[in-house]
Amino acid sequence: MDINITAIERLVRLFAQPAALMIIPLIGYAFLPDPSSVSPVLAGMAQVFKPVGGVLLVASLAGSAWMARRLWLLWKWESGDLDGGCDNCAGPMHHKDGRYGPYSVCMMCGSKREGHH
């Protein structure tokens, strides 16, 4: 059985942040107090945290949209339709401004290049 460590690293690099933005708010939403609880303190807390539940669900939806875009990028890259700027893997580049000027980081393999490409 062949295990492609590079592919695993690429997938973790590409999908870890959107997956965290999808899952962490849902876990927080699961721990919000139920408004029909017996304790008056918990019922009062539930009314206070009611808007927080909506914010957590919106954050999870934003993570889902981010994940869908990353899946689309991966599909385009694997099918050969993506003309990325990376010299190593032709993956899409993320442009940043750093201490020594602008640079680009590949979203697939993590290689860095000076300037925006």
Number of C-alpha atoms within 10 A of each C-alpha: 3 4 7 8 9 11 12 11 14 15 17 13 15 21 18 12 13 19 16 14 19 23 15 15 20 17 11 13 18 11 10 15 17 16 16 10 12 9 10 11 9 16 16 14 15 19 13 11 16 14 10 15 18 12 13 19 16 14 18 22 16 15 21 17 14 18 21 14 13 17 15 12 19 21 13 14 18 11 9 11 10 15 11 16 18 21 11 11 15 16 24 21 22 16 18 13 12 9 6 7 10 14 18 22 22 23 24 25 21 19 15 16 17 14 13 15 15
